Amino acid sequence: MKRLLTLIIAAVLFNACSKEKSPEDFLNSNFVLITVPQRNFDLSKRQKDYLILFKHRFSSDEIRKYFKINQMQFNEEINFLFSNNLIKKYDDNFLPAFPVISSKDYNDILNRLDSLIKDVRVIILERLDSIENEYNKNKMNKPFKDIAYFIIRDYSIMKNISDYIIKVEPPLRSGERFYAVLFEKEILNNSRLRSRIIFEKDELKTIENISKITQRDLVEYFERQIPKLVKYYLNSSFKDQCSFREWLFWTGYIVADRVTDLLIKDGYIKLPAPAELVMK
């Protein structure tokens, strides 16, 4: 009797584990397209759904049947994604050609790179006074405390990663070069990844000079981390979707955003007032 009960439980567990996932299991969240540099480029809800389902290895036939559309209409929509370098052929199917990052992916990045985030925070914190002093030497249009978040995230960290670690132009899409990512909206609700500010032309030279304060130490640190980052990338689902450099750009962006978030929580810098943010 005991043996029979064990077999029944095992059978139930097996059936539960082997139950096939359906498309709706992955389409219960909204995703938002972000581009850097910012481009006037967007996707329909269904095009985003295609990308999510391709990420989870659903076939074209499974997707078309789920949406109940004919082959001609499906081909037109797929051709748009393919011609704009947003999907690519993979075996007999398609995969996204840029990162599609779910909340689970985002949390995994934060957890796996927790020590890296803390190290970058220390590099920035040790140079925060120098960054502020350099900023205040120049006649800038905004007080440092109101702009520090963007200077640190986008210049002290991301400009150095982009210019000296990635060192290549963004992928060509729709006739223009830009990085693209599809973030689950929940991530954006709990972070500041799509917060932007536009600096005046006369400010940019000073801001770019400020990025040099952290350049050497930050670049040397990331160069030492490349083997670890490559290993993480190669063991992730992103290795089949996008290049290491595009993955590193968005991973770096997540790291930079988290570092500035920690500095805000620790009281070293503050988040600008909502009216000063440019949300796209």
C-alpha angles and dihedrals in degrees: 000000000000090000091049091051091050091052092050092051091047091051092050092049091048092051091048092050095044095048107124119244117237127211094256089063088071102035102067094099134064121240128204127210116226125185131192118228087033113254133184091245127125141163133223120249091255093050088054089049090054090054092049092050093046087052088057092049100251112159124242090249092052091050095046092049092048092054092039095227129141125253095253095055092044091050091052092053093044092048090056091054092044096047090051093052093247096122133026138196115266118179103310095335143048134265130189111270092214134039119293102192121195125192088259091054091047094051090047090055091050092048097044093046098039094118091047090051091051092049093051089049089056092049091052095042093053089055100037094103091051091049092051093045092051090049093049093050088070130063099252127177097233135041113260093242090060095050105030093099093062096040092054098041101039102031115016090047114014100038090054093047091048098044101038108023105031094030097174135097118262118264119281112252129166090351093306135087116241143131116248133195136173109217125190104247092235088067091055092047089057099040140037098241095130096043110117138174127194115224122211116250093248090055097051097074091055092045092050091049089053090057088064091066091073097027102099100043095039094048093046090049094051092046088059090049096052096095090052092046093047091051091050091049094048091052093050132081089246093076089077094044109047143003121277090248095055090046089049091051093057094038088052089049091053090049092049092048091049092048092053089045090056091048089053092049091049091051098244095118134007136228112252118246113274091249089064094055122094106212117195 
